[in-house]
Amino acid sequence: MFLRSVLLFHSFTCLWNAIDASSYDGQTRLASEAPDDWQKYVRSPANQIVYPASIVANYTQGNVTNPQGLLTGKGTTLFTRPQPGNSSAADLSPTVVVDFGQNIAGYLSISFGGSYNSTPGRPGIRLAFSETLEYLSTISDFSRGYNVRGDRITPGSDQIAVADQPYTWTADHGCQYGNQVCADGLHGFRYVMVYMDALAADAPYTTPYGQVSIKSMSLNFSAFLGTPDTFTGWFESSDDQLNQWWFDGVYTTDLCTDVFGANDTDPRNSASPSIVGKLVLHDGAKRDRDPYVGDLAVSSRTSYLSHSVPEASRNVLADLADHQRSDGWIPPASINGYTLPLLDYPMWWVVCSYDLFMYTGDTAYIQQYYPNIVKTLDTFYPSVTDPRTQLLSKGFGVSAGYGDYGFIPRNGPVTYYNALYVLALQNAATIAQFLSKDADSARWSSRAATVSAAINTYNFDSSVGAFYDGTCGDSYCNTHAQDGNSLSIVTGVANSSIANSVLSYLSKANARPYGNAFYDNDVISGGYSQRVYPFISFFEIQARFMTGLADSALEEIRRLYGWMSTHDPEITQWEGIGPNGRPYEGDYTSMAHGWASGIVPALTNYILGVVPSGPGFSVYTIKPIPGDVEWAKGVVPTPNGPITVNWQQNQALGLFYLTATAPAGSQGTIYVPVSNSSVAVYLDSQPIPNTLQKRGGDGGTNGGYVSVTIKDGLTHTISVGYKVGS
């Protein structure tokens, strides 16, 4: 056995220097088993108090002495603006732009050294916040205070009437004098413009003239502080960019994880007594700062795979279920008193409840809210189903005026709604099975099969090889959406032949330099063919991995996440991308949005390969789909302990080596890729049969997988190489 192992893995030693042939025993360390250094990718501040990183060059203007003083330990900054007529400088507001180095969220504090003014009224300082330099001005890129959805206490900037004696000002929501000289409270931003000025409406309490000294600035970081010691799961691979984007996705979701505050939300009328004071997972750090359940379909998975804070998702899901309507409809968020009419979000609530159950094993939540699942699927959605086709149809029942995650003006038997319905039914059937609700499981599985067949019968466009979106009048619109087509593959609605056809069409019709657009043309609305939603792109990337098309999945990842990581504000991931790769809704766009963090579950579930198939990973699969990634390693947290995986491949020679450990009491199936049925496979140094299972999606032309069932908590190694003499 010793000699055979040496021969089998001689190529590994040559190419990777990974295995010591003189002592190989089937358990040898891989090159990827060097000391874990994933901590270097973590983006979190080191502690709760965050200081500016730099002063933005070319933005300083007016009479400013020592602008670097706004950085810690750099002395004092002096803003001076004389009265009109005393100097031409009176018309030029002293201004400095501070860069915190990356997007952050919390409450700004300024340590003032005092102020002086020769006339009544305190000298004024105004603050404008922005996630990007592109939208930085004297007005914040988007401030709740000056938008119609806000409480209008500020006009897009925070105002300060600076006292004459040294003190520390903090951006609490409220006003210094009645309804004058007001600050908006919490902000999500990277840049802050500090300038000497005052609103006319704030007279006589403050004026735009005088002198102000600032000793330092800092931010009290209110979001989840995801320092290395808080990580319960991580990912690392041979591709340094993928590694960094994984941790960028985690940081993006961390920024959105915060305690729900009545004055910290967007819009302000989304505050609800039932959730105020609880840890939640907001949509965005700056805007959409309210938990919407659709976003949790991505951001919750990111959270589960990186930090042990499931309560942030559970609190949202439970609160929405507690506000379920009598007809079974579940609100998308607390906005508008839990009344915003969205058609897809009750289905996402079912899917996200399934994810909570599978990733965290929260049986108490599932048992408590199981009746809500029944009511949603058996009361509300049948009421908006066309009895002729058995498809959900926008226009039936109350659905005509309902929107969805993108407020897309769709009608009829929309593929997205129906493919998502299949996913919700499948997930619910699995939940019911684990709870021994056999009749419910059978009913939902049967309905999912019926809807699946109807989608194929009515919605497939054979002229392009993809599913139509919905109807325009009495016929199908000549347009095809990313969401429905992607979910048709994720759910198995599309067989392997159709799945390949769909993904080929999306690659040809939707590819943009910054990702894949969510529509192939502008039939539904202008500009849709140039808009990329990272939220929906996750499901297309997932579909590509599931179809065995790892290379195209990675290519899409690299365009999408590569674009966001190299464009301001960098690091955090965007709500949406529009024409020419710019923020899709200008300064309104949230540039740190949890629903964009799909790279985290994509890489953990499909590159590392770990997916739960039982509550809390009690049953799991490990099935790497490597593509061009040479090695990957990581940890996946479960309620009973971590699942650790470490694999390495030589794709050209068909060599693969995987070692994994899972908690005792769990049961897993490990799949390793093999090039053909003549390849030797070893479990813990012992040969096992090569019962090759063909890959889905490519007809088996690229080989397949050999599977091994594991029922203990030991470490196991599976190695794949050439048969001796072949």
Beta strands, then each sheet from edge to edge (+ up, - down):
strand 1: 49-50
strand 2: 54-55
strand 3: 63-65
strand 4: 77-81
strand 5: 95-116
strand 6: 122-130
strand 7: 158-161
strand 8: 167-170
strand 9: 174-177
strand 10: 180-183
strand 11: 187-196
strand 12: 206-207
strand 13: 210-221
strand 14: 234-237
strand 15: 257-259
strand 16: 279-281
strand 17: 385-386
strand 18: 391-392
strand 19: 460-461
strand 20: 466-467
strand 21: 471-472
strand 22: 475-476
strand 23: 511-512
strand 24: 515-516
strand 25: 610-612
strand 26: 619-622
strand 27: 631-636
strand 28: 643-650
strand 29: 655-661
strand 30: 667-674
strand 31: 680-683
strand 32: 686-688
strand 33: 693-694
strand 34: 704-710
strand 35: 715-721
sheet 1: 1+ 13- 4+ 3-
sheet 2: 1+ 13- 5+ 2-
sheet 3: 1+ 13- 5+ 8-
sheet 4: 1+ 13- 5+ 11- 6+ 7-
sheet 5: 1+ 13- 5+ 11- 6+ 12+
sheet 6: 9+ 10-
sheet 7: 14+ 27- 28+ 29- 35+ 31- 32+
sheet 8: 15+ 16-
sheet 9: 17+ 18-
sheet 10: 19+ 20-
sheet 11: 21+ 22-
sheet 12: 23+ 24-
sheet 13: 25+ 26- 30- 34+ 33-
end
